[in-house]
Amino acid sequence: MKRVILVISILVSIQALAFQQEPKKEKTETLAKNGTDPVCKMTVKKGTKLVSTHKEKQYGFCSKMCKESFDKHPDKFVKN
C-alpha cells in the first residue's frame, strides 16, 4: 500500500511540473537575409539573433563580441 501511495505521489508531482508555465522568452530580432558582419567581415546567415539596428538598417553579427563592439561605436563600422 505504501508503494502505491508513493507511485501516485510521484505521478502527481510529475504532472504538476508539466503544467508549470514556461518563462517568457524575450522577443529578439532576426536578420532577414544573408549578409556580412560589419565588424569582422565574416558571412552572417539568415536567421541569426545577433542583430542590431542603426539608422533604420539591420546588421547581423557572427558573434556576441562583434555585436557588442558595433553597439558601442556603430559609426566606426558603417560607412555613411
N, CA, C and O atoms as CSV, one atom per row, in Angstrom:
chain,resi,resn,atom,element,x,y,z
A,1,MET,N,N,0.821,-1.193,0.000
A,1,MET,CA,C,0.000,0.000,0.000
A,1,MET,C,C,0.871,1.265,0.000
A,1,MET,O,O,0.554,2.251,-0.666
A,2,LYS,N,N,1.972,1.216,0.759
A,2,LYS,CA,C,2.868,2.374,0.803
A,2,LYS,C,C,3.469,2.642,-0.574
A,2,LYS,O,O,3.671,3.796,-0.952
A,3,ARG,N,N,3.754,1.582,-1.320
A,3,ARG,CA,C,4.322,1.747,-2.661
A,3,ARG,C,C,3.318,2.407,-3.603
A,3,ARG,O,O,3.698,3.237,-4.429
A,4,VAL,N,N,2.070,2.053,-3.488
A,4,VAL,CA,C,1.038,2.631,-4.334
A,4,VAL,C,C,0.926,4.128,-4.065
A,4,VAL,O,O,0.828,4.928,-4.996
A,5,ILE,N,N,0.940,4.495,-2.801
A,5,ILE,CA,C,0.865,5.915,-2.430
A,5,ILE,C,C,2.100,6.656,-2.937
A,5,ILE,O,O,1.996,7.786,-3.412
A,6,LEU,N,N,3.254,6.029,-2.837
A,6,LEU,CA,C,4.488,6.638,-3.323
A,6,LEU,C,C,4.429,6.847,-4.832
A,6,LEU,O,O,4.804,7.915,-5.317
A,7,VAL,N,N,3.971,5.861,-5.576
A,7,VAL,CA,C,3.874,5.977,-7.028
A,7,VAL,C,C,2.885,7.076,-7.413
A,7,VAL,O,O,3.159,7.867,-8.316
A,8,ILE,N,N,1.754,7.130,-6.745
A,8,ILE,CA,C,0.754,8.167,-7.020
A,8,ILE,C,C,1.331,9.542,-6.721
A,8,ILE,O,O,1.112,10.475,-7.493
A,9,SER,N,N,2.051,9.691,-5.638
A,9,SER,CA,C,2.671,10.976,-5.281
A,9,SER,C,C,3.667,11.422,-6.342
A,9,SER,O,O,3.717,12.596,-6.708
A,10,ILE,N,N,4.451,10.484,-6.825
A,10,ILE,CA,C,5.432,10.809,-7.863
A,10,ILE,C,C,4.733,11.237,-9.148
A,10,ILE,O,O,5.136,12.218,-9.773
A,11,LEU,N,N,3.694,10.514,-9.546
A,11,LEU,CA,C,2.959,10.863,-10.758
A,11,LEU,C,C,2.297,12.234,-10.641
A,11,LEU,O,O,2.293,12.998,-11.606
A,12,VAL,N,N,1.750,12.549,-9.499
A,12,VAL,CA,C,1.132,13.855,-9.290
A,12,VAL,C,C,2.193,14.953,-9.366
A,12,VAL,O,O,1.939,16.015,-9.934
A,13,SER,N,N,3.366,14.713,-8.807
A,13,SER,CA,C,4.452,15.693,-8.860
A,13,SER,C,C,4.912,15.931,-10.296
A,13,SER,O,O,5.152,17.070,-10.697
A,14,ILE,N,N,5.033,14.858,-11.062
A,14,ILE,CA,C,5.457,14.980,-12.457
A,14,ILE,C,C,4.422,15.762,-13.253
A,14,ILE,O,O,4.773,16.617,-14.066
A,15,GLN,N,N,3.151,15.470,-13.019
A,15,GLN,CA,C,2.088,16.171,-13.732
A,15,GLN,C,C,2.090,17.657,-13.365
A,15,GLN,O,O,1.888,18.503,-14.236
A,16,ALA,N,N,2.312,17.983,-12.112
A,16,ALA,CA,C,2.348,19.381,-11.682
A,16,ALA,C,C,3.494,20.120,-12.362
A,16,ALA,O,O,3.328,21.270,-12.770
A,17,LEU,N,N,4.640,19.485,-12.491
A,17,LEU,CA,C,5.779,20.098,-13.174
A,17,LEU,C,C,5.483,20.326,-14.650
A,17,LEU,O,O,5.906,21.328,-15.225
A,18,ALA,N,N,4.763,19.403,-15.254
A,18,ALA,CA,C,4.456,19.513,-16.682
A,18,ALA,C,C,3.548,20.698,-16.977
A,18,ALA,O,O,3.605,21.252,-18.075
A,19,PHE,N,N,2.725,21.095,-16.037
A,19,PHE,CA,C,1.786,22.184,-16.271
A,19,PHE,C,C,2.295,23.555,-15.827
A,19,PHE,O,O,1.588,24.553,-15.969
A,20,GLN,N,N,3.498,23.609,-15.299
A,20,GLN,CA,C,4.064,24.906,-14.934
A,20,GLN,C,C,4.300,25.722,-16.183
A,20,GLN,O,O,4.630,25.183,-17.240
A,21,GLN,N,N,4.128,27.031,-16.057
A,21,GLN,CA,C,4.338,27.897,-17.207
A,21,GLN,C,C,5.817,28.019,-17.509
A,21,GLN,O,O,6.652,28.091,-16.607
A,22,GLU,N,N,6.123,28.042,-18.803
A,22,GLU,CA,C,7.494,28.276,-19.217
A,22,GLU,C,C,7.799,29.747,-19.048
A,22,GLU,O,O,6.909,30.580,-19.226
A,23,PRO,N,N,9.045,30.097,-18.705
A,23,PRO,CA,C,9.381,31.521,-18.590
A,23,PRO,C,C,9.212,32.212,-19.927
A,23,PRO,O,O,9.445,31.617,-20.979
A,24,LYS,N,N,8.805,33.473,-19.881
A,24,LYS,CA,C,8.618,34.238,-21.103
A,24,LYS,C,C,9.968,34.471,-21.757
A,24,LYS,O,O,10.938,34.857,-21.106
A,25,LYS,N,N,10.005,34.231,-23.047
A,25,LYS,CA,C,11.235,34.452,-23.795
A,25,LYS,C,C,11.213,35.868,-24.350
A,25,LYS,O,O,10.173,36.367,-24.781
A,26,GLU,N,N,12.371,36.502,-24.330
A,26,GLU,CA,C,12.468,37.844,-24.895
A,26,GLU,C,C,12.286,37.779,-26.399
A,26,GLU,O,O,12.784,36.868,-27.061
A,27,LYS,N,N,11.577,38.744,-26.921
A,27,LYS,CA,C,11.419,38.813,-28.364
A,27,LYS,C,C,12.717,39.381,-28.927
A,27,LYS,O,O,13.181,40.446,-28.519
A,28,THR,N,N,13.284,38.648,-29.869
A,28,THR,CA,C,14.529,39.106,-30.467
A,28,THR,C,C,14.364,39.249,-31.969
A,28,THR,O,O,13.621,38.502,-32.604
A,29,GLU,N,N,15.059,40.208,-32.512
A,29,GLU,CA,C,15.035,40.393,-33.957
A,29,GLU,C,C,15.890,39.314,-34.610
A,29,GLU,O,O,16.814,38.779,-33.997
A,30,THR,N,N,15.573,39.010,-35.839
A,30,THR,CA,C,16.421,38.117,-36.619
A,30,THR,C,C,16.759,38.799,-37.939
A,30,THR,O,O,15.998,39.625,-38.443
A,31,LEU,N,N,17.889,38.446,-38.476
A,31,LEU,CA,C,18.332,39.028,-39.736
A,31,LEU,C,C,17.500,38.460,-40.867
A,31,LEU,O,O,17.330,37.245,-40.965
A,32,ALA,N,N,16.980,39.326,-41.721
A,32,ALA,CA,C,16.069,38.921,-42.783
A,32,ALA,C,C,16.771,38.225,-43.941
A,32,ALA,O,O,16.155,37.399,-44.614
A,33,LYS,N,N,18.026,38.529,-44.191
A,33,LYS,CA,C,18.729,37.903,-45.318
A,33,LYS,C,C,20.194,37.709,-44.959
A,33,LYS,O,O,20.689,38.292,-43.995
A,34,ASN,N,N,20.882,36.888,-45.738
A,34,ASN,CA,C,22.308,36.679,-45.507
A,34,ASN,C,C,23.036,38.008,-45.666
A,34,ASN,O,O,22.616,38.865,-46.443
A,35,GLY,N,N,24.115,38.173,-44.933
A,35,GLY,CA,C,24.858,39.422,-45.015
A,35,GLY,C,C,26.276,39.248,-44.520
A,35,GLY,O,O,26.756,38.131,-44.323
A,36,THR,N,N,26.934,40.372,-44.323
A,36,THR,CA,C,28.315,40.381,-43.855
A,36,THR,C,C,28.383,41.123,-42.526
A,36,THR,O,O,27.798,42.195,-42.369
A,37,ASP,N,N,29.090,40.551,-41.590
A,37,ASP,CA,C,29.310,41.182,-40.291
A,37,ASP,C,C,30.106,42.463,-40.530
A,37,ASP,O,O,31.208,42.399,-41.076
A,38,PRO,N,N,29.578,43.634,-40.133
A,38,PRO,CA,C,30.284,44.886,-40.396
A,38,PRO,C,C,31.570,45.042,-39.586
A,38,PRO,O,O,32.400,45.892,-39.909
A,39,VAL,N,N,31.743,44.242,-38.550
A,39,VAL,CA,C,32.937,44.359,-37.699
A,39,VAL,C,C,34.083,43.515,-38.244
A,39,VAL,O,O,35.181,44.030,-38.455
A,40,CYS,N,N,33.840,42.219,-38.475
A,40,CYS,CA,C,34.926,41.319,-38.883
A,40,CYS,C,C,34.815,40.863,-40.335
A,40,CYS,O,O,35.704,40.177,-40.840
A,41,LYS,N,N,33.732,41.240,-41.002
A,41,LYS,CA,C,33.513,40.936,-42.431
A,41,LYS,C,C,33.227,39.466,-42.725
A,41,LYS,O,O,33.303,39.049,-43.881
A,42,MET,N,N,32.898,38.668,-41.699
A,42,MET,CA,C,32.520,37.268,-41.938
A,42,MET,C,C,31.079,37.214,-42.448
A,42,MET,O,O,30.299,38.138,-42.224
A,43,THR,N,N,30.736,36.127,-43.135
A,43,THR,CA,C,29.370,35.934,-43.614
A,43,THR,C,C,28.462,35.600,-42.443
A,43,THR,O,O,28.806,34.789,-41.583
A,44,VAL,N,N,27.302,36.237,-42.424
A,44,VAL,CA,C,26.311,36.013,-41.375
A,44,VAL,C,C,25.087,35.396,-42.034
A,44,VAL,O,O,24.571,35.928,-43.017
A,45,LYS,N,N,24.622,34.275,-41.496
A,45,LYS,CA,C,23.497,33.566,-42.095
A,45,LYS,C,C,22.162,34.179,-41.692
A,45,LYS,O,O,22.010,34.734,-40.603
A,46,LYS,N,N,21.216,34.065,-42.589
A,46,LYS,CA,C,19.847,34.496,-42.343
A,46,LYS,C,C,19.333,33.793,-41.085
A,46,LYS,O,O,19.581,32.604,-40.886
A,47,GLY,N,N,18.631,34.522,-40.258
A,47,GLY,CA,C,18.040,33.941,-39.065
A,47,GLY,C,C,18.855,34.133,-37.802
A,47,GLY,O,O,18.414,33.730,-36.725
A,48,THR,N,N,20.036,34.740,-37.901
A,48,THR,CA,C,20.817,34.973,-36.686
A,48,THR,C,C,20.049,35.899,-35.750
A,48,THR,O,O,19.327,36.790,-36.197
A,49,LYS,N,N,20.210,35.681,-34.466
A,49,LYS,CA,C,19.556,36.540,-33.485
A,49,LYS,C,C,20.500,37.633,-32.984
A,49,LYS,O,O,20.124,38.464,-32.159
A,50,LEU,N,N,21.722,37.617,-33.493
A,50,LEU,CA,C,22.686,38.653,-33.141
A,50,LEU,C,C,22.517,39.794,-34.135
A,50,LEU,O,O,23.235,39.871,-35.131
A,51,VAL,N,N,21.563,40.680,-33.859
A,51,VAL,CA,C,21.179,41.734,-34.790
A,51,VAL,C,C,21.105,43.064,-34.062
A,51,VAL,O,O,20.636,43.137,-32.926
A,52,SER,N,N,21.571,44.115,-34.725
A,52,SER,CA,C,21.422,45.487,-34.231
A,52,SER,C,C,20.848,46.334,-35.357
A,52,SER,O,O,21.053,46.045,-36.536
A,53,THR,N,N,20.138,47.367,-34.984
A,53,THR,CA,C,19.594,48.301,-35.966
A,53,THR,C,C,20.274,49.643,-35.759
A,53,THR,O,O,20.346,50.151,-34.640
A,54,HIS,N,N,20.772,50.213,-36.853
A,54,HIS,CA,C,21.431,51.520,-36.800
A,54,HIS,C,C,20.947,52.324,-37.996
A,54,HIS,O,O,21.067,51.882,-39.139
A,55,LYS,N,N,20.404,53.497,-37.734
A,55,LYS,CA,C,19.859,54.368,-38.782
A,55,LYS,C,C,18.900,53.598,-39.687
A,55,LYS,O,O,18.994,53.646,-40.913
A,56,GLU,N,N,17.979,52.889,-39.043
A,56,GLU,CA,C,16.906,52.142,-39.701
A,56,GLU,C,C,17.372,51.002,-40.603
A,56,GLU,O,O,16.616,50.546,-41.460
A,57,LYS,N,N,18.604,50.538,-40.421
A,57,LYS,CA,C,19.111,49.411,-41.191
A,57,LYS,C,C,19.569,48.328,-40.223
A,57,LYS,O,O,20.185,48.614,-39.195
A,58,GLN,N,N,19.257,47.070,-40.571
A,58,GLN,CA,C,19.641,45.943,-39.725
A,58,GLN,C,C,21.025,45.432,-40.095
A,58,GLN,O,O,21.396,45.372,-41.267
A,59,TYR,N,N,21.774,45.069,-39.070
A,59,TYR,CA,C,23.097,44.475,-39.249
A,59,TYR,C,C,23.156,43.193,-38.434
A,59,TYR,O,O,22.756,43.169,-37.270
A,60,GLY,N,N,23.659,42.125,-39.051
A,60,GLY,CA,C,23.817,40.852,-38.364
A,60,GLY,C,C,25.272,40.622,-37.996
A,60,GLY,O,O,26.180,41.178,-38.615
A,61,PHE,N,N,25.482,39.787,-36.971
A,61,PHE,CA,C,26.829,39.567,-36.453
A,61,PHE,C,C,27.107,38.084,-36.271
A,61,PHE,O,O,26.207,37.288,-36.003
A,62,CYS,N,N,28.386,37.732,-36.426
A,62,CYS,CA,C,28.789,36.337,-36.295
A,62,CYS,C,C,28.985,35.945,-34.831
A,62,CYS,O,O,28.930,34.762,-34.494
A,63,SER,N,N,29.213,36.926,-33.964
A,63,SER,CA,C,29.450,36.622,-32.551
A,63,SER,C,C,28.935,37.757,-31.666
A,63,SER,O,O,28.702,38.879,-32.114
A,64,LYS,N,N,28.772,37.416,-30.406
A,64,LYS,CA,C,28.313,38.403,-29.427
A,64,LYS,C,C,29.352,39.525,-29.280
A,64,LYS,O,O,28.997,40.685,-29.074
A,65,MET,N,N,30.624,39.170,-29.388
A,65,MET,CA,C,31.694,40.153,-29.255
A,65,MET,C,C,31.627,41.195,-30.374
A,65,MET,O,O,31.798,42.388,-30.125
A,66,CYS,N,N,31.380,40.745,-31.603
A,66,CYS,CA,C,31.261,41.686,-32.728
A,66,CYS,C,C,30.050,42.593,-32.535
A,66,CYS,O,O,30.127,43.792,-32.804
A,67,LYS,N,N,28.937,42.034,-32.073
A,67,LYS,CA,C,27.728,42.834,-31.849
A,67,LYS,C,C,27.977,43.895,-30.788
A,67,LYS,O,O,27.572,45.046,-30.954
A,68,GLU,N,N,28.639,43.520,-29.702
A,68,GLU,CA,C,28.923,44.476,-28.633
A,68,GLU,C,C,29.849,45.595,-29.120
A,68,GLU,O,O,29.656,46.756,-28.761
A,69,SER,N,N,30.845,45.254,-29.928
A,69,SER,CA,C,31.745,46.273,-30.484
A,69,SER,C,C,30.967,47.249,-31.362
A,69,SER,O,O,31.162,48.461,-31.274
A,70,PHE,N,N,30.090,46.720,-32.202
A,70,PHE,CA,C,29.270,47.558,-33.079
A,70,PHE,C,C,28.342,48.455,-32.266
A,70,PHE,O,O,28.213,49.644,-32.558
A,71,ASP,N,N,27.701,47.894,-31.256
A,71,ASP,CA,C,26.743,48.657,-30.447
A,71,ASP,C,C,27.407,49.832,-29.727
A,71,ASP,O,O,26.772,50.864,-29.505
A,72,LYS,N,N,28.680,49.677,-29.363
A,72,LYS,CA,C,29.391,50.765,-28.678
A,72,LYS,C,C,29.727,51.913,-29.629
A,72,LYS,O,O,29.600,53.081,-29.261
A,73,HIS,N,N,30.155,51.585,-30.853
A,73,HIS,CA,C,30.593,52.604,-31.823
A,73,HIS,C,C,30.135,52.234,-33.234
A,73,HIS,O,O,30.967,51.882,-34.070
A,74,PRO,N,N,28.825,52.305,-33.522
A,74,PRO,CA,C,28.354,51.858,-34.839
A,74,PRO,C,C,28.899,52.658,-36.003
A,74,PRO,O,O,29.129,52.098,-37.075
A,75,ASP,N,N,29.111,53.944,-35.825
A,75,ASP,CA,C,29.614,54.770,-36.928
A,75,ASP,C,C,31.031,54.391,-37.362
A,75,ASP,O,O,31.441,54.684,-38.485
A,76,LYS,N,N,31.764,53.745,-36.476
A,76,LYS,CA,C,33.116,53.291,-36.801
A,76,LYS,C,C,33.073,52.164,-37.855
A,76,LYS,O,O,34.022,51.992,-38.621
A,77,PHE,N,N,31.970,51.403,-37.887
A,77,PHE,CA,C,31.876,50.231,-38.761
A,77,PHE,C,C,30.972,50.436,-39.965
A,77,PHE,O,O,30.969,49.610,-40.878
A,78,VAL,N,N,30.204,51.521,-39.987
A,78,VAL,CA,C,29.256,51.763,-41.077
A,78,VAL,C,C,29.678,53.009,-41.839
A,78,VAL,O,O,29.851,54.084,-41.265
A,79,LYS,N,N,29.839,52.838,-43.140
A,79,LYS,CA,C,30.186,53.999,-43.971
A,79,LYS,C,C,28.910,54.729,-44.336
A,79,LYS,O,O,27.937,54.102,-44.754
A,80,ASN,N,N,28.898,56.029,-44.187
A,80,ASN,CA,C,27.701,56.820,-44.496
A,80,ASN,C,C,27.659,57.261,-45.921
A,80,ASN,O,O,26.714,57.934,-46.331
